[in-house]
Amino acid sequence: MNQYPNPNPQPEDDGSVNEVAKLRQEQQKVDAIRKRVLFRRIENSIYILVGLLEVLLVLRFFLRLSGANPENTFAKFIYALSGPFVSPFSTLFISPAERTDATLGTNIFDVNLLIAIVIYALLGFLASWIVRYIYRQVAPTDF
């Protein structure tokens, strides 16, 4: 009889080692799916927020272009809500204006607003690209 125990015991062939390996693989798959879902939610949130901002800015553009009454409640709301996003671009160019009627507002083709729309769209795509880049660094799988 051998008095020293075997330093490399052979596992019993009951399949328990295979089950543990399968469970680890399944857990890794679940973790990868959770990461993918998290990053997709972040990316979709960026698209939704930028999309809402773009709609707001386009509404402001058409209100100004059509000469909407600036004292109207809806126009005031849109102007107040979009004001902070347009202010960095407000003095970039002088926008052409045309006065049509004394009772209505002034028709303004706001070039600064168009530039703001393009810049915010580019920033949204850049943020989305950064999220995708980080995801590929964290979990290099298909996205």
C-alpha positions in Angstrom: 0.0 0.0 0.0 1.2 3.5 -0.9 1.5 5.8 2.1 1.8 9.0 0.0 -1.4 10.4 -1.6 -1.4 10.9 -5.3 -0.6 14.7 -6.0 -2.6 14.6 -9.3 -5.7 12.7 -8.6 -7.8 11.8 -11.6 -11.3 13.2 -11.5 -14.1 10.7 -11.3 -15.7 10.2 -14.6 -19.2 11.2 -13.5 -19.3 14.3 -15.7 -19.1 16.8 -12.9 -16.0 18.4 -14.4 -17.7 18.8 -17.7 -20.8 20.3 -16.0 -18.7 22.8 -14.2 -17.0 23.8 -17.5 -20.3 24.1 -19.2 -21.7 26.3 -16.4 -18.7 28.6 -16.6 -19.2 28.9 -20.3 -22.9 29.7 -19.9 -22.0 32.3 -17.2 -19.5 33.9 -19.6 -22.2 34.0 -22.3 -24.7 35.6 -19.9 -22.1 38.2 -18.8 -21.3 39.0 -22.4 -25.0 39.5 -23.2 -25.4 41.7 -20.2 -22.5 43.9 -21.3 -23.9 44.0 -24.9 -27.4 45.0 -23.6 -25.9 47.7 -21.3 -23.8 49.3 -24.2 -26.8 49.1 -26.6 -29.0 50.9 -24.1 -26.3 53.6 -23.7 -26.0 54.0 -27.4 -29.8 54.0 -27.9 -30.1 56.6 -25.2 -27.6 58.8 -27.0 -29.6 58.5 -30.3 -32.9 59.2 -28.5 -31.6 62.3 -26.7 -29.8 63.7 -29.8 -32.9 62.9 -31.9 -35.2 64.8 -29.5 -32.7 67.8 -29.5 -32.7 67.7 -33.4 -36.5 67.8 -33.5 -36.6 70.7 -31.1 -34.0 72.6 -33.1 -35.8 71.9 -36.4 -39.1 73.1 -34.9 -37.3 76.3 -33.8 -35.9 76.7 -37.4 -39.3 76.4 -39.0 -41.0 78.7 -36.5 -38.4 81.4 -37.2 -38.4 80.8 -41.0 -42.1 81.0 -41.2 -42.3 84.1 -39.1 -44.3 82.7 -36.2 -45.5 85.1 -33.7 -42.9 85.1 -30.9 -45.6 86.0 -28.3 -47.5 82.7 -29.0 -47.3 80.3 -26.1 -46.1 77.4 -28.2 -43.4 79.5 -29.9 -42.3 80.9 -26.6 -42.0 77.4 -25.2 -40.0 76.1 -28.1 -37.7 79.2 -28.1 -37.2 78.9 -24.3 -36.5 75.2 -24.4 -34.1 75.4 -27.3 -32.4 78.6 -26.3 -29.6 77.1 -24.2 -28.6 74.8 -27.1 -28.6 77.5 -29.7 -26.8 80.2 -27.6 -23.2 79.0 -28.4 -23.9 79.5 -32.1 -26.0 82.6 -31.9 -23.4 85.1 -33.0 -21.5 83.0 -35.5 -23.1 84.5 -38.5 -25.6 87.3 -39.2 -28.8 85.7 -40.3 -30.9 87.3 -43.1 -34.3 88.5 -42.0 -37.4 89.7 -43.9 -40.3 91.5 -42.3 -43.5 90.5 -44.0 -46.3 92.0 -41.9 -46.4 94.2 -38.8 -48.8 91.8 -37.0 -46.6 88.7 -37.5 -43.0 88.0 -36.6 -40.0 88.4 -38.8 -39.1 85.6 -41.3 -35.5 84.7 -40.4 -33.4 82.2 -42.2 -31.2 81.2 -39.2 -27.9 79.9 -40.5 -26.6 79.6 -37.0 -29.4 77.3 -36.1 -28.6 75.1 -39.1 -25.0 74.9 -38.0 -26.1 74.0 -34.5 -28.3 71.2 -35.9 -25.3 69.7 -37.9 -22.9 70.1 -35.0 -25.2 68.4 -32.5 -25.8 65.5 -34.9 -22.0 65.1 -35.4 -21.5 65.2 -31.6 -24.2 62.5 -31.2 -22.6 60.2 -33.8 -19.2 60.8 -32.1 -20.6 59.9 -28.7 -22.1 56.7 -30.2 -18.8 55.9 -31.9 -17.0 56.3 -28.5 -19.4 54.0 -26.8 -18.9 51.4 -29.5 -15.1 51.7 -29.3 -15.2 51.3 -25.5 -17.5 48.3 -25.9 -15.1 46.6 -28.4 -12.2 47.2 -25.9 -14.2 45.7 -23.0 -15.8 42.8 -24.8 -14.3 42.2 -28.3 -17.3 40.5 -29.8 -19.8 41.4 -32.5 -21.7 44.6 -31.8 
